[in-house]
Every structure is written in structure tokens, then in C-alpha cells.
Amino acid sequence: MESEEFLLVRDLLRSFATRYRMGSADEVKPAARTAAQQALDELGLAELRATALPVATVQECALLAEEHGRQPLTTSLLGTVLLAPEAARLLGDGSAATGAVRTIALAPDLRFPGPAPSRLVAWDCEGADGALCVDAEGTVTQAELGPPAPTADLLRSVRTAYPGPVVGRLNPQAHRQWQAYALVIVASELVGAAEAFVELSVDYARERRQYGRPIGSFQAVQHLLADATTLVEASASATRYAAWCLDHEPPGRALTAARVAKAEVDVSAVEAVYAGMQVFGGIAQTWEHVAHLYLRKVLLGATVLATTSDLLPVLAEPEAAPAEAKAALVEPEAAR
């Protein structure tokens, strides 16, 4: 979309997030969840990636995911608005997304599902009627939602899911693109959450006084926040580059960049939030304070789709030579 259009959409989401953010864990109630999700649905953002030629680029969707992560929200932007419509679009089968609002189904440990999974959870499923599961071989199945599943993230709705009929299969290129896109979107929300929490920590360090001075004047606190800011910037750079790759590079290269981004964010975002927790001190450990909502979101988000320990061995493997390079190597041998 045009830059002016995107800025309007981002500002619209920002206004929505400011209005429906949770101020504490006590505000996370079913009625509040329902009202917020209905308000999000009315924004019409589900159409951004639902058409054959997407309205929004991956970079724009990643920035919207960042914006959503900045506030403690109970709404399903990632699952029902950004991820499930993209899976259906790549599948190219309208029957996967007719009428019902769908989210994505993951393995019980929140990682990418393996081949033909028998146990699933519907992740980020507030307002969803069903789920789409993309397994390790690219097979796409519908999943029926069951009862709520336990989760430490008080903001995110997670339910058990039961595998249903197969609706199609992604080709290898589309499957790589799906995995890269999903990694980028999840990582982007974590970047937004970590960045916002570090900003809250900086503001608190300016206001909180100890020994007659703001604690932000103490060099140890300054170093802590400076390190946290650097971690957030590194995460943002890696994630935004991966989003750019999805818009401009082949799926294989984009997947590598997305894996690098998620591996970086999983570690850096958690460390940045830990630093903010130290700055807040004891108040951050209380139920009434918003800090633990950010901490829970980032800790759980770092395990979604793939962890750093999952990704680093894959990234360490040598890349397969492109087909053109292989052909160039074979031709001299044939000439001999």
C-alpha cells in the first residue's frame, strides 16, 4: 500500500491498542477480551494478506505486529489477522478460509507441527472458529477447536485443537515462504513488546528517586538500560531485514534470514525484558503491575514456532548450492 495509507492503518491500530490495552492482570476478563476482539475485527485488517495479491507487504505486516506487541493486548492480531489468512493465501484454495475466522494450529509445545500431527493447540485464537495447521511436509489441514489449554501468557488465548480434513498442500517454495513469514511475524511482535517495556523502564528510572536522586542517574542503571536498548535495536534490525527479504528475495534466502531473526530475538528480547524488570525492582514482581504481562508474553513468545536452540543447528548446516551453480559445476565434468 502507499506510505500514506500504511501510516493511517498503523495509527488506527495504535489508537485501538491504546484504548484496549490491559492495565493489569485483574483487567484480563472474558468480557474485556470479547469487546477488544470485536473492535479489532471491525478494523478490517484481516484483508491485508487474504487476497492473491496482498494489500500489505510483509514489511508492513511486520511493523503492525510490532505495534500490537507494544501494548498488553488480549486480541488475536497474529493468529487470525496475519498468519491464518497468509496460510490460506499460499494454499490458493478459498475453501480453507470460507466464512469462519481461523487461527493457526501448532504442536503442543508451540513449535511448528511435525508431519501428520495427532495433537495440536490453536494458538492466539481469541475470536476464532477454527484453525489451519501447516505440518512439516506442507500439508494443510483444518482443525476443530476444543477447550482452553493451559498457558503462562495471561494475554494470549490458547485452546486444544483436533486435526480434521486435509484441505491442500503447499509446494516447497510456498512452504518455505510460510515458515519464513510466520517466524518474522512472531519475532516482530516480540520486538515491539521488548522495545515498549524498555521504554517503560527508562521512564520509571527517570521518575523513581532513591538517595535523593532519580535512579536513572546511577551509572549501573544507565548501563543496564543502554545494554537493553542495544539488544532491542539488534532484534529490530534482524527482523526488519528478514521482512524485507520476504518481499524481495527468494523464499529460501528469506527463510534463512527469518531463522536468524527469530534466533536473535528469542535471546535478546528476553534479556532486554529481564533488564527492565531489574530496573523496576520489587514493584515489577507484584500482580497488579503490568510488568509481568510483558515478561510472560516475551518468555512464551520465545518458544513459539522455534527456539534459538532449534534454529542454530539448522543455520549451521551448509547451504545447498543453487541449481545454476550445480549446473555450472557439472558441465565441465561432462566435457571431460
C-alpha positions in Angstrom: 0.0 0.0 0.0 1.0 3.6 -0.3 3.1 5.0 2.5 0.3 7.4 3.5 -2.2 4.6 3.6 0.1 2.5 5.8 0.6 5.3 8.2 -3.2 5.7 8.5 -3.5 1.9 9.2 -0.7 2.0 11.7 -2.2 5.0 13.5 -5.6 3.3 13.6 -4.1 0.2 15.2 -2.1 2.4 17.6 -5.2 4.2 18.7 -7.0 0.9 19.1 -4.2 -0.6 21.2 -4.1 2.4 23.5 -7.8 2.1 24.1 -8.0 -1.6 24.7 -4.6 -2.3 26.5 -4.7 -4.2 29.8 -3.6 -2.0 32.7 -3.1 -5.0 35.0 -3.8 -8.7 35.2 -7.1 -8.0 37.0 -8.4 -6.4 33.8 -7.9 -9.6 31.8 -11.5 -10.8 31.8 -13.7 -12.6 29.2 -15.9 -9.6 28.6 -12.9 -7.4 28.0 -11.4 -9.9 25.7 -14.6 -10.2 23.6 -15.0 -6.4 23.4 -11.4 -5.8 22.3 -11.5 -8.6 19.7 -14.8 -7.3 18.2 -13.2 -3.8 18.0 -10.2 -5.3 16.2 -12.3 -7.2 13.8 -14.1 -4.0 12.9 -10.9 -2.5 11.7 -10.9 -4.9 8.7 -7.2 -5.8 8.9 -7.8 -9.5 8.0 -7.9 -8.4 4.4 -4.3 -7.3 4.4 -2.9 -10.7 3.4 -6.1 -12.5 2.3 -6.1 -11.8 -1.4 -4.0 -13.4 -4.1 -2.1 -10.1 -4.5 -1.8 -8.9 -0.8 -2.8 -5.4 0.1 0.1 -5.0 2.5 3.7 -6.1 2.1 5.4 -8.4 4.7 7.4 -5.4 5.9 4.1 -3.5 6.6 2.6 -6.5 8.4 5.7 -6.9 10.5 5.5 -3.3 11.6 1.9 -3.8 12.5 2.8 -6.9 14.6 5.4 -4.7 16.3 2.8 -2.1 17.1 0.5 -4.7 18.5 3.2 -6.1 20.7 3.9 -2.7 22.3 0.8 -2.9 24.4 -0.5 -5.7 26.7 -3.5 -6.7 24.5 -5.6 -9.8 24.5 -6.6 -9.6 20.9 -5.6 -12.1 18.2 -3.8 -10.0 15.6 -1.2 -12.5 14.8 -3.3 -15.7 14.6 -6.5 -14.6 12.9 -5.4 -11.5 11.0 -1.9 -12.1 9.8 -1.0 -15.8 10.0 -4.1 -17.8 9.1 -5.0 -15.6 6.1 -1.5 -16.0 4.7 -1.6 -19.8 5.0 -4.9 -19.8 3.1 -3.5 -17.4 0.5 -0.4 -19.5 -0.1 -2.6 -22.6 -0.4 -4.6 -20.9 -3.1 -7.8 -22.7 -2.0 -10.6 -20.5 -0.9 -12.3 -23.4 0.8 -9.7 -23.1 3.6 -11.0 -19.7 4.6 -14.7 -19.5 3.8 -16.8 -17.7 6.3 -15.2 -18.9 9.5 -12.5 -16.9 11.3 -9.4 -19.1 11.7 -6.2 -19.0 13.5 -3.2 -21.3 13.3 -2.6 -24.7 15.0 0.8 -25.6 16.4 2.3 -28.5 18.2 1.5 -28.8 21.9 4.9 -27.2 22.7 4.0 -24.3 20.4 6.6 -25.2 17.8 5.9 -25.8 14.1 3.9 -29.1 13.8 5.7 -32.2 12.7 4.4 -34.4 9.9 0.8 -35.6 10.2 0.4 -34.4 13.9 -2.2 -36.1 16.1 -2.1 -33.5 18.9 -2.4 -29.7 18.3 -3.2 -26.4 20.0 -4.9 -23.5 18.5 -2.5 -20.5 19.2 -3.7 -16.9 19.5 -7.2 -18.0 19.0 -9.4 -15.2 20.5 -12.4 -14.9 18.3 -11.5 -17.8 16.1 -14.0 -20.5 15.0 -11.3 -23.0 13.8 -7.7 -23.3 12.9 -5.4 -24.2 10.0 -2.4 -26.5 10.6 0.6 -26.4 8.2 2.7 -29.5 9.1 6.4 -30.2 8.4 5.6 -31.5 4.9 3.5 -28.6 3.9 0.2 -30.4 4.3 -2.6 -28.1 5.4 -5.4 -29.4 7.5 -8.4 -27.8 9.2 -8.6 -28.2 13.0 -11.5 -28.0 15.3 -11.2 -26.0 18.5 -11.5 -27.7 21.9 -11.4 -26.4 25.5 -8.8 -23.8 26.7 -5.3 -25.1 27.1 -3.1 -24.1 30.0 -0.6 -21.2 29.2 1.5 -18.9 31.3 0.7 -16.0 29.0 -2.3 -14.3 30.5 -3.0 -12.3 27.4 -2.9 -15.0 24.7 -5.8 -17.4 24.2 -4.7 -21.0 23.5 -7.1 -23.9 23.1 -6.7 -27.6 22.3 -7.3 -28.4 18.7 -8.3 -31.6 16.9 -6.9 -32.4 13.4 -9.6 -32.5 10.7 -9.7 -33.0 7.0 -6.8 -32.1 4.7 -7.5 -29.1 2.5 -4.4 -29.0 0.4 -0.6 -29.0 0.3 1.9 -26.2 -0.1 4.6 -26.6 -2.7 8.2 -26.5 -1.3 8.6 -22.8 -2.3 5.3 -21.8 -0.6 6.1 -23.9 2.4 9.4 -22.1 2.9 7.7 -18.8 2.4 5.1 -19.7 5.0 7.7 -20.7 7.6 9.7 -17.5 7.0 6.6 -15.3 7.2 5.4 -16.9 10.4 8.8 -16.6 12.0 9.1 -12.9 11.1 5.6 -12.0 12.3 6.1 -13.7 15.7 9.5 -12.2 16.1 8.2 -8.7 15.2 5.6 -8.8 18.0 8.3 -9.8 20.4 10.5 -6.8 19.3 7.6 -4.5 19.9 6.9 -5.9 23.4 10.6 -5.7 24.4 11.0 -2.2 23.0 7.9 -0.9 24.8 8.9 -2.4 28.1 12.4 -1.0 27.9 10.9 2.4 27.2 8.7 2.0 30.3 11.8 1.1 32.3 13.6 4.2 31.1 10.6 6.4 32.1 10.5 4.7 35.5 14.2 5.3 36.0 13.6 9.0 35.4 10.8 9.2 38.0 11.9 6.8 40.7 14.1 8.5 43.3 16.5 6.9 45.7 19.0 8.6 48.0 17.5 11.9 46.8 18.2 11.3 43.2 16.5 9.6 40.2 17.8 6.1 39.9 18.4 6.8 36.2 21.3 9.0 37.3 23.2 5.9 38.7 25.7 4.6 36.2 24.8 1.0 36.9 21.2 1.6 35.9 22.3 3.6 32.8 24.5 0.7 31.7 21.7 -1.8 32.2 19.2 0.2 30.1 21.8 1.0 27.5 22.5 -2.7 27.0 18.8 -3.4 26.8 18.3 -0.8 24.2 21.2 -2.2 22.1 19.6 -5.7 22.3 16.2 -4.3 21.1 17.9 -2.5 18.2 19.7 -5.6 17.2 16.5 -7.6 17.3 14.6 -4.9 15.3 17.3 -4.8 12.6 17.4 -8.6 12.1 13.6 -8.9 12.0 13.1 -6.0 9.6 15.8 -7.3 7.3 14.1 -10.7 7.3 10.7 -9.0 6.4 12.5 -7.1 3.6 13.8 -10.4 2.3 10.3 -11.9 2.1 9.3 -9.0 -0.1 12.4 -9.0 -2.4 14.3 -12.3 -2.1 13.6 -16.0 -3.0 11.9 -18.0 -0.2 15.0 -20.0 0.6 17.0 -16.9 1.4 14.1 -15.3 3.2 13.8 -18.4 5.4 17.4 -18.2 6.4 17.1 -14.5 7.3 13.9 -15.3 9.3 15.6 -18.0 11.2 18.4 -15.7 12.1 16.0 -13.1 13.2 13.9 -15.4 15.4 17.1 -16.9 16.9 18.3 -13.4 17.8 15.0 -12.1 19.1 14.4 -15.2 21.3 17.5 -14.4 23.3 17.8 -10.6 23.0 14.1 -9.7 23.7 14.1 -11.9 26.8 17.4 -10.3 28.1 16.1 -6.8 27.4 12.9 -7.5 29.4 14.9 -9.1 32.2 16.9 -5.8 32.4 13.8 -3.8 32.6 12.5 -6.0 35.4 15.7 -5.2 37.4 15.2 -1.5 36.9 11.6 -1.7 38.1 12.7 -3.7 41.1 10.2 -5.2 43.5 7.2 -3.4 42.1 7.5 -5.5 38.9 7.0 -8.7 40.9 3.5 -7.7 42.0 0.3 -9.0 40.4 -1.1 -5.5 40.0 1.8 -4.2 37.9 1.9 -4.6 34.1 5.5 -5.8 34.0 4.8 -9.5 34.4 2.3 -9.3 31.4 5.2 -8.2 29.2 7.5 -10.8 30.7 5.1 -13.6 30.2 4.4 -12.6 26.6 8.1 -12.5 25.7 9.1 -15.6 27.6 6.3 -17.7 25.9 6.8 -15.9 22.6 10.4 -17.0 22.5 9.3 -20.7 22.4 6.7 -20.2 19.6 7.4 -21.9 16.3 11.1 -22.4 17.0 13.6 -21.6 19.8 17.2 -20.4 19.4 18.4 -23.9 20.2 16.2 -25.3 17.4 17.4 -22.8 14.9 21.1 -22.5 15.4 21.9 -26.1 14.3 19.8 -25.6 11.1 21.6 -22.3 10.4 25.0 -24.0 10.9 24.3 -26.5 8.1 26.0 -25.6 4.8 23.5 -24.1 2.3 22.7 -26.2 -0.8 24.2 -24.8 -3.9 21.7 -23.1 -6.2 20.6 -25.0 -9.3 22.5 -22.7 -11.6 25.8 -23.2 -9.7 25.3 -27.0 -9.7 24.8 -26.9 -13.5 28.0 -24.9 -13.9 29.9 -27.5 -11.9 28.5 -30.4 -13.8 29.1 -29.1 -17.3 33.0 -29.1 -17.0 32.9 -32.7 -15.8 30.7 -33.7 -18.7 33.1 -32.0 -21.2 36.0 -34.2 -19.9 
